[in-house]
Amino acid sequence: MRRRLEAHPGEERLLIYLVVAILLFFVARIPNLLISSAGQATSEVSGSAIFVTNLVASFFFAPLLFYGVASVSRIMSKVFGGSGNGYSSRLALFWTLLVISPLSLLSTILQSAIPVLWLSTALPIVMFLLFAFVWGACLSVAEGFKSPYLTTLAIIMTVFCVTIAFRVFIF
């Protein structure tokens, strides 16, 4: 991450990191997407229409979502004394997504090759924890925090609290 910050890639490079990561995540979702779109198809809506809708949503809304997440992480980092800027927080998140995205392909391959129920539950949890650790380490460097472990713990706790609040207040 330090080398990335020192190289100071332009905003267009950050967008390329994000789009390639989204593409790899989408490719990893294709088997499940094909199964679910075939199951959701009706006489009015074809399975391919559902698939294309997911494709468009992934490449239109996901970048907006990740830019928003990077902005929120920057605001939270600033509250806790971070010395970075919006660019460094975007670089940390987008680089993390790019680094983790090939593992989502591997996860999909493993789930397809070994169709065991506990594996389909455990792999997403392991992927999230790995994502949180890599993002915590990158964000620590980008914001000047001393401990990547505390940053990782903050990310995990934030996601946990938001998930619990979402389930309690929405459902």
N, C-alpha and C positions, 0 to 999 in steps of 0.2 A: 504494500500500500504506500509505503514511503516513496518508493521509486515512481509509482504512478503519480503521486502528488508533485514530486520534483519534476517529472516530465511535463506536467500541466497540459494534458490533452485538452483539446478544444471541446466546446459544448456539443459539436457535431459528433465527436468521438464518443462522448458519454451516451448520446442518443443511439449510436451504433451498438454500444455495449448492451443497452437496454433492449433494443429490437432483436438482437441475436439471442439474448437470454429468453425473451418472450417466445421467439420462434422455437427454440429448443424445448421450452416447457410445453408449448402447444403440440409439438411432435410427440412428446412423451405422453400427452393426453389423448392422442388419436385413437388408440384401441378402445379405451373406455368411452370416448366420445362417439365412436361408431356404434358401439353396443347400445348406449343410451339413446342415441338419435333414432336408431331402428326401432327401439322399444317405444319411443314417444311419438313416432310417426302416426298420423291419422289420415283420413281421406282428404282433408283440406290442406294439411301440411306434410310435405315429404320429409324423409330422413335427411336428404341432402340439404334441404332448406335449413333444418335445425343445425346441421354441421357448419354450413356457411355462416349462419348467424353467430355461432360460437367463434368462428374464425375472425369475423369482422369485429366482434366485441373484444376479442383478445388483443387485436392489434390497434384498436381505437381507444378502448377504455382502460386497458392495463397500463399503458404509459402514463395516462392521466393519474391513475391511482398511485403509481410508483413515484411520480413527481410529488404528489400530495404527501405520501409517506416520508419521502426525503425531507420535505419542508417541515413536517411535524417533528421528525427526528432532530432537525436543526434547532427548532424552537426549544425542544426538551433539553437538548445538549447545552444550549445557551443558558437555560434556567439553572443547570447544574455546573456551570462554569466552563463550558466548552469554548475553545478559542478559534474554532474553524469558521467556515462561512457556508453559504448555501451550496456553492460549487463543491466543496470538499465533502459535504454530507451526501450530495447526489452521486459523486464519484464513489464514495464508500458503499452506498446501497447498490448502484448499478454494477459495480465491479463484483460485489458479492453475488448478485443474481447471475452474472455471467460465469463466475467460478462454480457455483452450485448447480447450474442448469444441466451440465452433462450427467451429474449424479441422478437427476430425475429420470433421464433416459435409462440409466442402469437400474434404477428402482423399478421402472415399468417392465424392463426385461426380466428382472428377478421375479416380480409378481406374476408375470405370464408363464415363466418357466417352472416356477414352484408355486402352484395354486394352493397355498396353505392359508387358512384364515388368520392365524396369529401374525404371519408375515405381512399380510395386507394391512394389518393394524399397526404393527411395529415400524415398518419402513417409513411411513409418513411422519411418525414421531421422531425417529432418528434423523430424517431429512430436516425437520424443523429445528431440532437441537443443533445440528451441524450448521444450518443457515444462521441461527442466532449466534453461534460461536464465531463464525467467520465475519458476520456483520458487526458483532461486538468488537472484534479485533480491528477491523478496518475503521470503524467509527472512532475507536479509541485513538488510533493514529491520526485520523483526520481532525478530531476535535482537541487533541492534546491531552487526553485523559491518561492517567498513570496505569490503571488496571483494566485490561481487556475483560477480565473475569467479572468485574463489577458491572461493566457495560453490558456484557452478555446476560448477566443475571437480571439487569434492569429491562432488557428487551424481553426476556422470557416472562418476567412478572407482569410487564405491561400487556403482553398478548394474553396471558392467563386472565388478568383482571378484566380486560375488555371482553374476552370470550364469556366469562361468567356474567358480567353485566348485560351483555347482549342476550344471553339465554334467559336471565331473570326478567329483564324489562321488555323484551320483544316477544318471547314465547311464554 
